[in-house]
Amino acid sequence: MRNELVLISWGGIGDVLVCTPTIRALKEQDPERDIVVYCMKKNHLEVLANNPHIDSLRYLHWKSMWKYPYHLYAYLFNKKLVNYTVFSFQHVDPPNLYSKSIKHIAADIFDITLEKDDNEIYLLAEEQAWAKEKLKEYKKVVLMHVHSRVAPNHLWEIEKWNELVKSLPEYTFIQIGFKDEAKVEGAIDWRGKTTLREAFSLMSQADGFIGVDAGMSHVSNAFGTPGVVLFGDSSPVFWGHSNNINIYKNVPCSPCYYYLWKYRCVYNHECMKLITVEEVRGALVSQMEKNNLNLHKTQQYAV
């Protein structure tokens, strides 16, 4: 058998990102082993681009699999030829099985312990330079990502976002995301105006972050950007990160994400409605006023 480990990514951006600490640990465990990652989605390629712990990064698609006949044959007929592992948390119910971060659950698959569990994104020098130039005219930049495309119950009322921005005129709020997502009044509108890698680069240079439990909250962890993340139907025990203040009301019916999936809450989103503008504002101000405000800019991963 070849000395290689074949991984298959699955799910959204966050699902891929929380696996990057395990990928690093696997490479450090056996530097001579080749790590091959097949990505189920093209945006996974952008998340994992330039990762030095991955020896080969490939797009998993029926039109391209013929290029890798050995892996294709092994996957279809004889899995003993290749050590395959599928990184997927969509069919796991963490609240009933675990009480620790999803990053460490991923490591458990391989029976390894993570000594370092920050998510990892590797930017090129020119990507960082682009972001610095893009943000140079703004002060106290707070990147905003207020929408989740995978869970309708993650959302905080747009009126509250509007009120939050209005209450902090000294900050420059920049909203990123898709163009069809709700617009926050008073925020600079960059929805649909950046690529995914450009959004990563902006996060590496922003002074702060605020949003709901979604892809960009996991990106903030890769650069140590101090943020505030709102949780409702999902729990920060599993999906939260130490660089953020994670606001969670822990109502009796939460976390329900793994039960409801894309079905809407029947209890009027109490978990999110209980989160007030005042506490979110206080948390964000606390993060922005930390003495190590700019520390994350020296902690980013770059090649």
Phi, psi and omega in degrees: 000139178295148178277077180212157176236126181255122179248144177240118180279156185209161172081209183265188181300318180298321179300320180289315184299319183290352176269347184296326175297325178291322178299316177300313182296323179295320179291320179291330179294323180213085183300337182278349181275134176280131176254119180248128180241122172262127182259130180286336180230151182294328180289344173295325179298323180290324179294320187263000181303139176071006181292117185288349181269358179250124182276330179211125181245123188225153177268123182272105181209147184299336180281343184249343185297336180297341179289343183235068187300326181297312180292323180295315179297316181296319182292322184275326191236329185212082185294346179292340180290332185224141176275096181265138171222130178260118176277102179212130178245006184286341181243023176247143180248080185306318183302330181266350185242332187223167172221044180212170184302145178299334178296322180279335173295320177299319180294328179299332180303327184253007179058045177235157179251131181276122173273336179226121186239020174288141173297158184229130171227133184251111180263149172279158180301322181290332177291318177294320180297321178300315182294319178300318180293321182295327186257358190298333182275354184252151178245147178048063184281125174244114177281135183242136172220101194255007186232145172240126182273350183258344184217110181293345182266003177282348196275142174259146184302138182297329178299325179288322176298316179301315181295321180299311181297318180297328184280352183231066183293343180284349179260150173259106179270127177240117182267126175244168182136198179272153185297332183276003178276152184303136181274133176269123180294136178091347178268146173294130189265102174247023176298129178072008184251003178229151170282172179297316179295325177294322176297320176300316183296319178298320179298324181293338184248351180289154178278335181200171180219147172213140181177189177262171177295100181200187188308314185289337176294329177282329176295322181302326181292330181295333182247004181066022180291122181293128185217178174230126183236133182262127180244141177229282181274355174242163186246139176292344176303322183262320190246004179273163180227152187290339179285346183252152163273115185261114183264122186212129184268346174052048177292159187304329184270359182253147003275135183244003185306318185283355177255319183274329186052244185264007175278144184280152180298140178263359181250026173062032175054044182302323183300325179270326181294333180288344179281122184262157177298322183299316182286328177292317178298316179299320180293318181293317178300319178300317179294318183288337182265003179301145180298331182263035184311316185262008183300324184299338182287347176257000183252358183292156179265130181215156175235000000 
